[in-house]
Amino acid sequence: FQVDTRNCAIKKELMQVFRENVFIEDMKQAQAEARVLGKDLNKKGIKIVYEPKLIVYHKDPLSLREAMIQKARHGSGRIYLWERTPSLKYFFIRYFWNPIFNFGVPFWYVIPTHLAFISGYFMAKRNMK
């Protein structure tokens, strides 16, 4: 189970404990720190509480190009989350089949953005060697 913490509030004392493991200072842009934090909190058994009255603002990309750039960054951040590279079947189902056929996301959006995501992952993985 993985918790995405990109829209949450965390006590300062708790954040100080995880700061070194989550926020990689030499990253030029955001690359999945929120998911890394969620994974670490979950591993430590720290309780995460949902607050339905909380209001957050999350800026979405305004164009397909911006979405592809964002997805490539997200993909590159997955090297910090995935212990091993998922199978091609996993990539196909998770990033193409489910969004298009189970969630109704238009194929013209899914294909380029998720190819950018997967490319970002493999480029980052290659650069870490």
C-alpha positions, 0 to 999 in steps of 0.5 A: 500500500502506497500513500501519496503525500503531495497534498498533506500537512505534516508536523514539523518535528516529524518532517525533520526526521524524514527530510534527509531521506526524502528531499534529495538536494541535487534534484533540479526539479520535483521527482516523486518526493511525496511518494517517497515520503509516503512510502517511508511513513508507511514503513515506519507505521506512522498513522496518516489521517484523512481530513475531508475538510482540508482544502488544497490547491494542486496546479495541473499542467495547462497543455499536453506538452506541460503534461508530458514534461511533468510525467517525465519528471514523475517517471524519473522519480520512480527510481527512488520508489521501485525496488526493481523495474516492473514488467512490461505487462505491469507498464501496459496495464497500469499506464495504458489499459487502465487509464483508457479502458477502465477510467475513460482517460482519452487515448490522445492524452494517455499515450504521449504522457505515459510514454514520457513517464516511462521514458523518464524512468528509464533515462533516470535509471540509465543515468544512475548506473 
